[in-house]
Every structure is written in C-alpha cells, then in structure tokens.
C-alpha cells in the first residue's frame, strides 16, 4: 500500500540481516544502511525473531532516529 501511495518503504530481511528500501525507478528493493526513523514513521513487524539475530542484538533491534 505504501509503495502504491509513493511513500518510502524500508524492510529488514531477517535471513539476510540487512535493510532494504524500495527503488521506485527500478521497481525493486535495494540494499541500504540502517534507515533513520522520522517523527511520523509507521512500523509493523514480527513478535518472534530468530534466536541468532536476537543473540547478536542482545534482544534489541538497533534503530537510528532523528
């Protein structure tokens, strides 16, 4: 829905352990560094996270805000 509305979309792939952003020109997701959160961001996610990732982040996913 956000892509259709022309909004920036960032996703974290749990298997790759990498962030991706939607490239509107190429119509595909591309690797990016950790995105900065804005004051009006909307987020969705999962309640369960791989034990490997959980142990690497001490149970916390690290976000960088404004």
Secondary structure, DSSP 8 states (H G I E B T S, - for coil): -TTTTT---EEEETTTTEEEEEETTTTEEEEES--EE-TT------S---HHHHHHTTT----EE-
